[in-house]
């Protein structure tokens, strides 16, 4: 039995579909089961509730062989420790109590670099990994740079104004990854019963691109000019708080992108194993273009 947390998230949905295609036995922890498709509800066992709730995650882990762990984005959390560590502690206890064989989690790049010590969400993600590993369970953190998927938040700006904006230095080449490749990596690890101990598996996409390079590719795919504009940390924070993110979590996002600008995501060596297949151009064709034109 595999337990999947956050099954209605972008990564979670893809992971569940892939595992069901492989006839895996699944137990899903979900707040609102109505958000699951009919095929999923028919074929998977459902545990309703938050996977940060001690009673819920304890029930879910009973008899489980493997768990997929994804701490959800919580813009209202009092801080990164609450969002990642406090949320994960009940699960870490449940993994040990029920003798779960292996856990696969989604985390961030940066372990071992000084930049990771003051990188907001990244710092908390790495501490979460340490917490899970300390439970004694075999653990693999799927560590990722920024997601291509994040650009979907700017589909309207791209469509109406021909622009997208981030804190990232316009000339900084860095890896980005497609969520489909993250889900495929997680599925592979969950289905593999041979690995032990704690470690990381990086997903770096197939190439390093600057925001300026992304803008050129988006323009070519859409057939219209799209420009990139860098925003300051203060402007980015104001945008986040305007959308309802609280002060602490907004600052954690700023700190993360500041660390990325100083090379956080470039510290991971690009190996054949870390290079995932979906190019930014292919993602734009498959995902961004339909979203912009919708």
C-alpha positions as CSV (number, residue, x, y, z in Angstrom):
1,X,0.0,0.0,0.0
2,X,1.3,3.4,-1.0
3,X,0.1,6.6,0.8
4,X,-0.1,9.7,-1.4
5,X,-0.4,13.1,0.3
6,X,-1.6,16.2,-1.5
7,X,-3.1,14.1,-4.3
8,X,-5.0,17.1,-5.8
9,X,-1.8,19.2,-6.1
10,X,-0.2,19.6,-9.5
11,X,2.5,17.0,-8.8
12,X,0.1,14.8,-6.8
13,X,-2.5,14.4,-9.6
14,X,0.2,13.4,-12.1
15,X,1.7,11.0,-9.6
16,X,-1.6,9.3,-8.8
17,X,-2.5,8.9,-12.4
18,X,0.9,7.3,-13.2
19,X,0.7,4.9,-10.2
20,X,-2.8,3.9,-11.0
21,X,-1.7,3.1,-14.6
22,X,0.9,0.8,-13.0
23,X,-1.8,-0.8,-10.9
24,X,-0.4,0.3,-7.6
25,X,-2.5,0.0,-4.5
26,X,-3.1,3.6,-3.3
27,X,-4.4,5.3,-0.2
28,X,-4.9,9.1,-0.6
29,X,-5.0,11.7,2.1
30,X,-7.2,14.5,0.9
31,X,-9.1,17.3,2.6
32,X,-11.9,17.3,-0.1
33,X,-12.5,14.0,-1.8
34,X,-14.8,15.7,-4.4
35,X,-11.7,17.2,-6.0
36,X,-10.6,13.7,-7.0
37,X,-11.7,12.4,-10.4
38,X,-14.2,9.5,-10.6
39,X,-11.5,7.0,-11.7
40,X,-9.4,7.9,-8.7
41,X,-12.2,7.7,-6.2
42,X,-13.2,4.3,-7.6
43,X,-9.7,2.8,-7.5
44,X,-8.0,4.3,-4.4
45,X,-8.7,4.2,-0.7
46,X,-9.5,7.6,0.7
47,X,-8.6,9.1,4.0
48,X,-10.3,12.5,4.5
49,X,-8.4,15.2,6.4
50,X,-5.2,17.1,6.5
51,X,-2.0,15.1,6.4
52,X,-0.6,17.5,8.9
53,X,-3.1,16.2,11.5
54,X,-1.6,13.6,13.8
55,X,-4.7,11.4,13.8
56,X,-5.3,11.6,10.1
57,X,-1.7,10.7,9.1
58,X,-1.5,8.0,11.7
59,X,-4.6,6.3,10.2
60,X,-3.2,6.7,6.7
61,X,0.2,5.1,7.5
62,X,-1.2,2.0,9.1
63,X,-0.1,-0.9,7.0
64,X,1.6,1.3,4.4
65,X,4.8,0.3,2.6
66,X,5.6,3.7,1.1
67,X,4.5,7.3,1.4
68,X,4.7,10.3,-0.9
69,X,5.2,13.4,1.2
70,X,4.4,16.9,0.0
71,X,4.1,19.8,2.5
72,X,1.4,22.1,1.0
73,X,2.0,25.8,0.3
74,X,0.5,27.7,3.2
75,X,0.6,31.5,2.6
76,X,-1.2,32.0,6.0
77,X,1.4,30.0,8.1
78,X,3.0,31.9,11.0
79,X,6.4,31.1,9.5
80,X,8.4,28.5,7.6
81,X,8.9,26.4,10.7
82,X,5.2,26.1,11.1
83,X,4.6,25.5,7.4
84,X,7.2,22.7,7.1
85,X,8.5,21.4,10.4
86,X,5.4,21.6,12.6
87,X,3.3,20.3,9.7
88,X,5.6,17.3,9.2
89,X,6.3,16.3,12.8
90,X,3.1,14.1,13.2
91,X,4.0,12.3,9.9
92,X,7.5,11.7,11.0
93,X,6.2,10.1,14.2
94,X,3.7,8.0,12.2
95,X,6.3,6.7,9.8
96,X,8.4,5.3,12.6
97,X,5.4,4.0,14.6
98,X,4.0,2.0,11.6
99,X,7.4,0.9,10.2
100,X,6.9,2.5,6.8
101,X,9.6,1.1,4.5
102,X,10.3,4.2,2.4
103,X,9.2,7.8,2.0
104,X,9.7,10.0,-1.0
105,X,9.3,13.8,-0.5
106,X,9.5,16.9,-2.6
107,X,12.1,19.4,-1.5
108,X,14.6,22.0,-2.8
109,X,18.2,22.2,-4.0
110,X,20.9,23.7,-1.8
111,X,22.0,21.2,0.8
112,X,25.6,21.8,1.7
113,X,25.8,25.3,0.4
114,X,26.1,28.4,2.7
115,X,23.4,30.0,0.7
116,X,20.8,27.5,2.0
117,X,21.2,28.7,5.5
118,X,19.3,31.9,4.8
119,X,17.0,30.9,1.9
120,X,13.5,31.1,3.3
121,X,11.4,28.3,2.0
122,X,14.4,26.3,0.9
123,X,16.0,26.4,4.4
124,X,12.8,25.1,5.9
125,X,12.4,22.4,3.2
126,X,15.9,21.0,3.9
127,X,15.2,21.0,7.7
128,X,12.0,19.1,6.9
129,X,14.1,16.5,5.1
130,X,16.3,16.1,8.1
131,X,13.3,15.7,10.3
132,X,11.9,12.8,8.2
133,X,15.3,11.1,7.8
134,X,15.8,11.3,11.6
135,X,12.7,9.1,12.0
136,X,14.8,6.2,10.7
137,X,12.7,5.6,7.6
138,X,14.4,5.2,4.2
139,X,14.0,8.6,2.7
140,X,14.6,10.2,-0.7
141,X,14.1,13.9,-1.1
142,X,13.4,14.8,-4.8
143,X,15.2,18.1,-4.8
144,X,14.1,20.7,-7.4
145,X,14.8,24.2,-8.7
146,X,12.0,26.5,-9.7
147,X,9.1,24.9,-11.5
148,X,8.2,25.8,-15.0
149,X,4.6,25.5,-13.8
150,X,4.9,28.7,-11.8
151,X,4.7,30.7,-15.0
152,X,1.0,29.7,-15.3
153,X,0.3,32.3,-12.6
154,X,1.3,34.9,-15.1
155,X,-0.7,33.6,-18.1
156,X,-3.0,36.6,-18.0
157,X,-0.1,39.1,-18.0
158,X,1.5,37.3,-20.9
159,X,-1.8,37.3,-22.8
160,X,-2.8,40.9,-22.1
161,X,0.4,42.7,-21.8
162,X,3.1,40.5,-23.3
163,X,5.1,40.4,-20.1
164,X,6.1,38.2,-17.2
165,X,8.1,39.2,-14.1
166,X,10.1,37.6,-11.3
167,X,12.8,38.6,-8.9
168,X,15.4,36.6,-10.9
169,X,18.3,38.3,-12.5
170,X,17.4,38.5,-16.3
171,X,20.8,37.1,-17.3
172,X,21.1,34.3,-14.7
173,X,21.0,30.9,-16.4
174,X,19.6,28.4,-14.0
175,X,17.7,25.0,-14.1
176,X,14.0,24.8,-14.2
177,X,11.9,21.6,-14.1
178,X,8.5,20.4,-15.4
179,X,6.2,19.0,-12.8
180,X,5.5,16.0,-15.0
181,X,9.2,15.0,-14.6
182,X,9.1,15.5,-10.9
183,X,6.0,13.2,-10.7
184,X,7.7,10.6,-12.9
185,X,10.8,10.6,-10.6
186,X,8.7,10.2,-7.5
187,X,6.8,7.3,-9.1
188,X,10.0,5.5,-9.9
189,X,11.3,5.9,-6.4
190,X,8.0,4.8,-4.8
191,X,7.9,1.7,-7.0
192,X,11.6,0.8,-6.4
193,X,11.9,-1.4,-3.2
194,X,15.7,-1.7,-3.4
195,X,17.0,1.6,-2.0
196,X,17.8,2.3,1.6
197,X,19.0,5.0,3.9
198,X,18.5,8.8,3.3
199,X,19.5,10.7,0.3
200,X,18.5,13.1,-2.5
201,X,17.6,12.8,-6.1
202,X,17.9,16.0,-8.2
203,X,15.5,17.0,-11.0
204,X,17.2,19.8,-13.0
205,X,15.3,19.8,-16.3
206,X,17.4,19.4,-19.5
207,X,19.0,22.9,-19.7
208,X,19.8,26.0,-17.8
209,X,17.9,29.1,-19.1
210,X,17.9,32.8,-18.1
211,X,14.6,34.7,-17.9
212,X,15.6,36.5,-21.0
213,X,16.1,33.1,-22.8
214,X,12.7,32.0,-21.5
215,X,11.1,35.2,-22.9
216,X,12.6,34.4,-26.4
217,X,11.2,30.9,-26.3
218,X,7.8,32.0,-25.1
219,X,7.7,34.6,-27.9
220,X,8.5,32.0,-30.5
221,X,5.9,29.5,-29.2
222,X,3.1,32.1,-29.0
223,X,4.0,33.9,-32.1
224,X,4.0,37.3,-30.4
225,X,6.6,39.3,-28.5
226,X,6.8,38.6,-24.8
227,X,9.3,40.5,-22.5
228,X,10.7,39.7,-19.1
229,X,10.9,42.4,-16.4
230,X,12.8,41.9,-13.2
231,X,11.1,43.2,-10.0
232,X,12.7,44.1,-6.7
233,X,12.3,42.1,-3.6
234,X,10.2,44.8,-2.1
235,X,7.8,44.8,-5.1
236,X,7.6,41.0,-5.2
237,X,6.8,41.0,-1.5
238,X,4.1,43.6,-2.0
239,X,2.6,41.5,-4.8
240,X,2.5,38.4,-2.5
241,X,0.9,40.2,0.4
242,X,-1.6,41.7,-2.0
243,X,-2.7,38.2,-2.9
244,X,-3.1,37.3,0.8
245,X,0.3,35.9,1.8
246,X,1.2,37.0,5.3
247,X,4.3,39.0,6.1
248,X,6.5,36.1,7.3
249,X,5.8,33.8,4.4
250,X,6.2,36.6,1.8
251,X,9.6,37.4,3.3
252,X,10.5,33.7,3.1
253,X,9.7,33.8,-0.6
254,X,11.9,36.9,-1.1
255,X,14.7,35.3,0.8
256,X,14.5,32.2,-1.3
257,X,14.7,34.1,-4.6
258,X,17.5,36.3,-3.3
259,X,19.5,33.0,-2.6
260,X,18.6,31.8,-6.1
261,X,20.0,35.0,-7.6
262,X,23.2,34.4,-5.7
263,X,23.5,30.9,-7.3
264,X,21.6,28.5,-5.0
265,X,20.2,26.4,-7.8
266,X,23.4,26.4,-9.7
267,X,25.4,24.6,-7.0
268,X,23.9,21.2,-7.9
269,X,26.1,19.4,-10.5
270,X,24.3,18.6,-13.7
271,X,24.6,14.8,-14.2
272,X,22.8,12.5,-16.6
273,X,20.8,11.2,-13.7
274,X,19.7,14.7,-12.6
275,X,18.8,15.8,-16.2
276,X,15.0,15.3,-16.7
277,X,13.6,15.2,-20.3
278,X,11.0,18.0,-20.7
279,X,12.4,21.1,-22.3
280,X,11.1,24.5,-21.5
281,X,10.0,24.9,-25.2
282,X,8.0,21.6,-25.0
283,X,6.4,22.7,-21.7
284,X,5.4,26.0,-23.3
285,X,3.9,24.2,-26.3
286,X,2.0,21.7,-24.1
287,X,1.0,23.7,-21.1
288,X,1.7,27.5,-21.2
289,X,0.4,28.1,-24.8
290,X,-3.1,26.5,-24.1
291,X,-3.3,28.4,-20.8
292,X,-2.5,31.8,-22.4
293,X,-5.0,31.2,-25.2
294,X,-7.7,29.9,-22.9
